[in-house]
Amino acid sequence: MPDDASFPTVPEARLRDDGWELTDETVETVFELSTASVVGATRLYGDSRTREAALEATDIDRQWRFFFATALTFRPPLTPGIGPAMILPTVRSEAQSTFADELRNRGFEDVERGRRERVRTDSGDRARLRTYTASLSLDGVGATLSITGWVGVWHGDGFRIAAGAYPNRPVAEILDLADAPAELERSPQDYRDELLDLIRAVE
């Protein structure tokens, strides 16, 4: 990893206890500004508990939920005359576009941008969130997976991006399962609350 890039701090114990699994770590240029390349150090997590329960019940193996956190580094570093507030709107716009592209890369269609919200992170920073919706036809099941995604961007101890997505219906309902395990019966509200808690905990 380059010397000037570092990963964000995430609530590792909470992720582990709730069945999230680290699936990827990357350091790459995520977008370009007129004066600098913006490098993101990202940790990506998947909900292994739900994935394994669905696989055992149906032989369908897919990632039903994901969460990631990114710390940004600028190369070359921003000059003293450029404050974070000056480029935060650009970073936010680029991060949202990249998130939408990520959904498309995962096979989702009808990706649409939704409402905005503001929250305060656990460390006291103000983050602006944007929602996205998208859908994916599940081959061999005759069902559609509709999801809601949230992407948050803020500046605290550096620029941070945290985001994720979850199903809009319980997985058991999507797969038409009776007597499903508890992992597959969780509601969209449960998913939403957990994702926003994870986003707020990123530093």
Residue frames as qw, qx, qy, qz and C-alpha x, y, z in Angstrom:
[[0.000, 0.888, 0.459, 0.000, 0.00, 0.00, 0.00],
 [0.356, 0.630, -0.058, 0.687, 1.35, 3.47, -0.82],
 [0.376, -0.094, -0.542, 0.746, 2.79, 5.31, 2.17],
 [0.145, -0.025, 0.138, -0.979, 0.25, 8.15, 2.01],
 [0.617, -0.216, -0.451, -0.607, -2.85, 5.92, 1.83],
 [0.061, -0.092, 0.864, -0.492, -4.52, 4.50, 4.91],
 [0.291, -0.396, -0.815, -0.306, -7.73, 2.59, 5.48],
 [0.397, -0.539, 0.027, -0.742, -10.65, 4.07, 7.41],
 [0.087, -0.105, 0.859, -0.493, -11.51, 2.88, 10.89],
 [0.600, -0.224, -0.497, -0.585, -14.61, 0.66, 10.96],
 [0.623, -0.414, 0.422, -0.512, -16.50, -0.97, 13.88],
 [0.393, 0.325, -0.849, -0.137, -14.76, -4.32, 13.47],
 [0.114, 0.010, 0.905, -0.409, -16.23, -6.01, 16.54],
 [0.544, 0.360, 0.337, -0.679, -19.77, -5.01, 15.58],
 [0.586, 0.452, -0.473, -0.478, -19.29, -6.20, 12.02],
 [0.246, 0.237, -0.938, 0.051, -17.90, -9.53, 13.18],
 [0.243, 0.122, 0.797, -0.540, -20.65, -10.08, 15.76],
 [0.575, 0.449, 0.236, -0.642, -23.39, -9.29, 13.24],
 [0.794, 0.221, 0.559, 0.091, -22.10, -11.74, 10.64],
 [0.449, 0.872, -0.140, -0.139, -20.29, -9.39, 8.26],
 [0.850, -0.135, 0.302, 0.410, -17.20, -10.69, 6.51],
 [0.013, -0.758, 0.348, 0.552, -14.39, -8.67, 4.96],
 [0.833, 0.388, 0.389, 0.056, -14.48, -9.60, 1.26],
 [0.643, 0.534, 0.108, 0.538, -12.01, -7.14, -0.28],
 [0.334, -0.789, 0.005, 0.516, -9.45, -4.45, 0.46],
 [0.626, 0.539, 0.278, 0.490, -8.33, -2.14, -2.32],
 [0.211, -0.702, 0.040, 0.678, -6.24, 0.96, -2.85],
 [0.466, 0.362, 0.585, 0.557, -6.95, 2.60, -6.19],
 [0.023, 0.103, -0.097, -0.990, -7.58, 5.89, -7.93],
 [0.227, 0.511, 0.796, -0.231, -11.32, 6.42, -7.64],
 [0.359, 0.857, 0.350, 0.121, -11.60, 9.66, -9.60],
 [0.539, 0.105, 0.061, 0.834, -9.59, 12.62, -10.89],
 [0.030, -0.896, -0.255, 0.363, -9.80, 16.29, -9.98],
 [0.492, 0.855, -0.044, 0.160, -8.30, 19.02, -12.11],
 [0.030, 0.830, -0.494, 0.258, -5.31, 19.32, -9.77],
 [0.272, -0.420, 0.827, -0.256, -5.01, 15.87, -8.19],
 [0.574, -0.055, -0.778, -0.251, -5.77, 12.18, -8.38],
 [0.589, -0.415, 0.331, -0.609, -8.06, 10.95, -5.62],
 [0.425, 0.180, -0.886, 0.043, -7.00, 7.59, -4.19],
 [0.721, -0.397, 0.055, -0.565, -9.41, 5.53, -2.14],
 [0.147, 0.227, -0.933, 0.239, -8.42, 2.91, 0.44],
 [0.689, -0.163, -0.142, -0.692, -11.54, 0.77, 0.76],
 [0.135, -0.082, 0.958, -0.238, -12.69, -2.09, 2.96],
 [0.600, -0.037, -0.396, -0.694, -15.68, -4.02, 1.56],
 [0.267, -0.083, 0.870, -0.406, -17.87, -6.31, 3.67],
 [0.519, -0.120, -0.621, -0.575, -20.60, -8.80, 2.83],
 [0.659, -0.293, 0.353, -0.597, -23.35, -10.26, 5.01],
 [0.264, 0.269, -0.921, -0.098, -22.08, -13.82, 5.25],
 [0.287, 0.095, 0.824, -0.480, -24.75, -14.95, 7.71],
 [0.624, 0.467, 0.218, -0.587, -27.63, -14.15, 5.35],
 [0.465, 0.532, -0.602, -0.372, -25.72, -15.47, 2.36],
 [0.073, 0.208, -0.971, 0.094, -25.08, -18.82, 4.03],
 [0.425, 0.239, 0.691, -0.533, -28.68, -19.16, 5.26],
 [0.628, 0.536, -0.042, -0.562, -30.08, -18.50, 1.77],
 [0.357, 0.470, -0.775, -0.226, -27.59, -20.91, 0.20],
 [0.125, -0.069, 0.955, -0.260, -28.54, -23.67, 2.61],
 [0.487, 0.378, 0.559, -0.554, -32.27, -23.12, 2.03],
 [0.635, 0.670, 0.158, -0.349, -32.27, -22.67, -1.74],
 [0.773, 0.047, 0.375, 0.510, -28.83, -23.37, -3.27],
 [0.313, 0.877, 0.130, 0.339, -28.78, -19.70, -4.34],
 [0.660, -0.367, -0.088, 0.650, -25.41, -18.17, -3.60],
 [0.272, 0.694, 0.162, 0.647, -25.32, -14.40, -3.76],
 [0.283, -0.107, -0.413, 0.859, -24.40, -11.39, -1.64],
 [0.096, -0.746, -0.643, -0.145, -27.68, -9.94, -0.36],
 [0.201, -0.976, -0.078, 0.037, -26.16, -6.99, 1.47],
 [0.716, 0.192, -0.137, 0.657, -22.88, -5.13, 1.34],
 [0.280, -0.951, -0.062, 0.116, -21.17, -2.32, 3.21],
 [0.743, 0.231, -0.062, 0.625, -17.97, -0.47, 2.48],
 [0.274, -0.924, -0.041, 0.264, -15.89, 2.36, 3.89],
 [0.692, 0.464, 0.068, 0.548, -13.29, 4.42, 2.05],
 [0.346, -0.779, 0.012, 0.522, -10.64, 6.92, 3.15],
 [0.594, 0.764, 0.127, 0.217, -9.50, 9.33, 0.45],
 [0.539, -0.518, 0.204, 0.632, -5.98, 10.60, -0.22],
 [0.456, 0.879, 0.058, -0.125, -5.04, 13.30, -2.73],
 [0.683, -0.236, 0.383, 0.575, -2.00, 13.02, -4.98],
 [0.379, 0.211, -0.505, 0.746, -0.37, 15.46, -4.95],
 [0.200, -0.518, -0.661, 0.506, -1.71, 16.72, -1.61],
 [0.080, 0.883, 0.402, 0.230, -4.12, 19.64, -1.73],
 [0.353, 0.388, -0.184, 0.831, -2.41, 23.01, -1.53],
 [0.173, -0.291, -0.601, 0.723, -2.93, 25.05, 1.65],
 [0.226, 0.132, -0.051, -0.964, -5.22, 27.43, -0.21],
 [0.569, -0.124, -0.604, -0.544, -7.75, 24.68, -1.01],
 [0.366, -0.216, 0.670, -0.609, -9.85, 23.87, 2.02],
 [0.162, 0.151, 0.975, 0.001, -11.99, 20.73, 2.39],
 [0.351, 0.591, 0.509, -0.517, -15.21, 22.73, 2.08],
 [0.271, 0.601, -0.344, -0.669, -14.17, 23.90, -1.38],
 [0.323, 0.279, -0.816, -0.390, -13.95, 20.43, -2.85],
 [0.341, 0.065, 0.851, -0.395, -16.45, 18.52, -0.69],
 [0.666, 0.453, 0.196, -0.560, -19.31, 19.05, -3.22],
 [0.530, 0.545, -0.578, -0.298, -17.12, 17.61, -5.99],
 [0.016, 0.255, -0.949, 0.182, -16.06, 14.66, -3.86],
 [0.505, 0.199, 0.642, -0.541, -19.69, 14.02, -2.91],
 [0.676, 0.519, -0.085, -0.517, -20.85, 14.11, -6.52],
 [0.418, 0.489, -0.753, -0.140, -18.09, 11.80, -7.69],
 [0.169, -0.150, 0.915, -0.335, -18.68, 9.38, -4.82],
 [0.625, 0.307, 0.450, -0.559, -22.39, 9.16, -5.61],
 [0.656, 0.550, -0.332, -0.397, -21.73, 8.55, -9.30],
 [0.220, 0.420, -0.879, 0.047, -19.19, 5.86, -8.45],
 [0.395, 0.011, 0.797, -0.456, -21.68, 4.16, -6.13],
 [0.718, 0.438, 0.152, -0.519, -24.33, 4.10, -8.86],
 [0.534, 0.557, -0.600, -0.211, -21.77, 2.62, -11.25],
 [0.085, -0.295, 0.919, -0.249, -20.90, -0.02, -8.64],
 [0.629, 0.209, 0.565, -0.492, -24.55, -1.11, -8.51],
 [0.718, 0.561, -0.173, -0.375, -24.63, -1.39, -12.31],
 [0.286, 0.538, -0.793, -0.007, -21.41, -3.39, -12.24],
 [0.305, -0.101, 0.877, -0.358, -23.11, -5.81, -9.86],
 [0.014, 0.237, 0.899, 0.369, -25.84, -6.36, -12.47],
 [0.106, 0.596, 0.608, -0.513, -28.50, -4.04, -11.08],
 [0.157, 0.416, 0.521, 0.729, -30.78, -2.12, -13.40],
 [0.227, -0.799, -0.398, -0.389, -33.10, 0.88, -13.05],
 [0.528, -0.256, -0.364, 0.723, -30.59, 2.59, -10.77],
 [0.043, -0.806, -0.296, -0.512, -32.23, 5.78, -9.53],
 [0.271, 0.141, -0.449, 0.839, -31.04, 8.49, -7.18],
 [0.354, -0.688, -0.625, -0.104, -33.38, 9.34, -4.31],
 [0.278, -0.930, -0.114, -0.212, -33.64, 11.67, -1.35],
 [0.418, 0.453, -0.486, 0.620, -30.91, 13.27, 0.73],
 [0.655, -0.714, -0.241, -0.045, -30.51, 13.18, 4.48],
 [0.213, 0.676, -0.495, 0.503, -28.02, 14.57, 6.94],
 [0.845, -0.465, -0.259, 0.042, -26.71, 12.72, 9.97],
 [0.136, -0.836, 0.494, -0.197, -24.01, 13.24, 12.54],
 [0.738, 0.221, -0.627, 0.121, -21.36, 10.55, 12.72],
 [0.780, -0.517, -0.312, 0.161, -20.35, 8.95, 16.00],
 [0.611, -0.095, -0.109, 0.778, -17.22, 11.10, 15.94],
 [0.056, -0.706, -0.308, 0.635, -19.32, 14.26, 15.65],
 [0.094, -0.198, 0.486, 0.846, -18.87, 15.09, 11.96],
 [0.582, 0.470, 0.262, -0.610, -21.77, 16.05, 9.72],
 [0.267, -0.061, 0.850, 0.450, -22.37, 13.60, 6.88],
 [0.565, 0.354, -0.047, -0.744, -24.70, 14.04, 3.95],
 [0.452, 0.033, 0.890, 0.058, -26.39, 10.86, 2.69],
 [0.505, 0.306, -0.336, -0.733, -28.01, 10.08, -0.63],
 [0.699, 0.060, 0.680, -0.213, -30.29, 7.11, -1.31],
 [0.308, 0.330, -0.681, -0.577, -30.39, 4.95, -4.42],
 [0.792, 0.101, 0.494, -0.345, -32.78, 2.25, -5.58],
 [0.299, 0.441, -0.737, -0.415, -32.15, -0.51, -8.09],
 [0.879, 0.013, 0.304, -0.366, -33.40, -3.95, -9.09],
 [0.074, 0.451, -0.861, -0.222, -31.98, -7.25, -10.26],
 [0.883, 0.046, -0.193, -0.424, -33.74, -10.26, -11.78],
 [0.469, -0.450, 0.752, -0.109, -32.74, -13.44, -9.97],
 [0.523, 0.315, -0.683, -0.401, -32.08, -16.12, -12.58],
 [0.428, -0.005, -0.904, 0.012, -33.81, -19.40, -11.96],
 [0.036, -0.243, -0.731, 0.637, -36.01, -18.06, -9.17],
 [0.031, -0.618, -0.631, -0.469, -38.55, -16.00, -11.05],
 [0.349, -0.828, -0.344, 0.274, -38.11, -13.17, -8.56],
 [0.346, 0.738, -0.053, 0.577, -36.69, -9.66, -8.52],
 [0.583, -0.415, -0.343, 0.608, -34.30, -8.34, -5.91],
 [0.076, 0.859, 0.130, 0.489, -35.08, -4.67, -5.29],
 [0.642, -0.252, -0.352, 0.632, -32.64, -2.82, -3.10],
 [0.077, -0.986, -0.055, -0.137, -32.07, 0.50, -1.38],
 [0.730, 0.093, -0.197, 0.648, -28.57, 1.89, -1.15],
 [0.248, -0.963, -0.070, 0.077, -27.15, 4.70, 0.97],
 [0.704, 0.258, -0.108, 0.653, -23.92, 6.56, 0.33],
 [0.335, -0.923, -0.131, 0.136, -22.52, 9.06, 2.83],
 [0.617, 0.421, -0.100, 0.658, -19.68, 11.52, 2.35],
 [0.353, -0.931, -0.085, -0.016, -18.07, 13.80, 4.90],
 [0.494, 0.551, -0.407, 0.536, -14.84, 15.40, 6.02],
 [0.688, -0.725, -0.025, -0.030, -13.53, 14.75, 9.50],
 [0.498, -0.606, 0.526, 0.329, -10.05, 13.38, 9.95],
 [0.099, -0.197, 0.767, 0.603, -9.79, 13.43, 6.17],
 [0.605, 0.129, -0.255, -0.743, -12.45, 12.65, 3.60],
 [0.308, -0.021, 0.935, -0.172, -14.60, 9.58, 4.22],
 [0.601, 0.055, -0.420, -0.677, -17.10, 7.68, 2.11],
 [0.236, -0.025, 0.932, -0.273, -19.29, 4.96, 3.61],
 [0.601, 0.166, -0.262, -0.737, -22.07, 3.16, 1.81],
 [0.205, -0.021, 0.977, -0.057, -24.03, -0.04, 1.38],
 [0.551, -0.003, -0.368, -0.749, -27.25, -1.58, 0.13],
 [0.264, 0.017, 0.898, -0.352, -29.92, -4.01, 1.34],
 [0.056, -0.341, -0.846, -0.405, -33.09, -5.75, 0.05],
 [0.317, -0.204, 0.011, -0.926, -36.41, -3.92, 0.17],
 [0.845, -0.246, -0.155, -0.449, -38.18, -7.09, 1.34],
 [0.654, -0.465, 0.591, -0.084, -37.17, -9.91, 3.67],
 [0.137, 0.423, -0.825, -0.348, -35.04, -12.42, 1.79],
 [0.292, 0.150, 0.931, -0.159, -37.47, -15.20, 2.78],
 [0.477, 0.638, 0.370, -0.478, -40.27, -13.31, 1.04],
 [0.297, 0.664, -0.476, -0.494, -38.18, -12.73, -2.08],
 [0.141, 0.293, -0.930, -0.172, -37.40, -16.44, -2.29],
 [0.746, -0.172, -0.254, -0.591, -40.92, -17.52, -1.27],
 [0.414, 0.142, -0.849, 0.298, -39.65, -19.52, 1.68],
 [0.679, -0.581, -0.179, -0.412, -41.83, -20.82, 4.48],
 [0.836, -0.538, 0.014, 0.107, -40.41, -21.43, 7.97],
 [0.592, 0.620, -0.248, 0.451, -37.21, -19.63, 7.02],
 [0.631, -0.273, -0.381, 0.619, -34.42, -19.03, 9.54],
 [0.171, -0.863, -0.277, 0.387, -34.39, -15.71, 11.35],
 [0.353, -0.382, 0.348, 0.780, -31.53, -14.39, 9.20],
 [0.124, 0.220, 0.687, 0.681, -33.87, -14.46, 6.17],
 [0.130, -0.732, -0.666, -0.063, -36.85, -12.87, 7.93],
 [0.300, -0.440, -0.185, 0.826, -35.25, -9.53, 8.78],
 [0.285, 0.849, 0.435, -0.091, -37.18, -6.46, 7.67],
 [0.483, 0.617, 0.087, 0.615, -35.94, -3.63, 5.43],
 [0.282, -0.899, 0.058, -0.330, -36.19, -1.33, 8.46],
 [0.825, -0.491, 0.194, 0.202, -33.79, -3.59, 10.36],
 [0.758, 0.253, 0.210, 0.563, -31.40, -3.52, 7.41],
 [0.180, 0.831, 0.087, 0.519, -31.68, 0.25, 7.11],
 [0.501, -0.848, 0.106, -0.139, -31.03, 0.89, 10.79],
 [0.857, -0.306, 0.229, 0.346, -28.01, -1.40, 10.83],
 [0.639, 0.445, 0.194, 0.597, -26.48, 0.14, 7.70],
 [0.003, 0.885, 0.014, 0.466, -26.89, 3.70, 8.95],
 [0.685, -0.709, 0.159, 0.039, -25.34, 2.72, 12.29],
 [0.838, -0.037, 0.243, 0.487, -22.35, 1.27, 10.44],
 [0.414, 0.687, 0.149, 0.578, -21.98, 4.38, 8.27],
 [0.278, -0.910, 0.040, -0.304, -22.06, 6.66, 11.31],
 [0.802, -0.545, 0.181, 0.163, -19.39, 4.55, 13.04],
 [0.788, 0.361, 0.069, 0.494, -16.79, 5.00, 10.29],
 [0.280, -0.897, 0.102, 0.328, -13.83, 7.27, 11.09]]
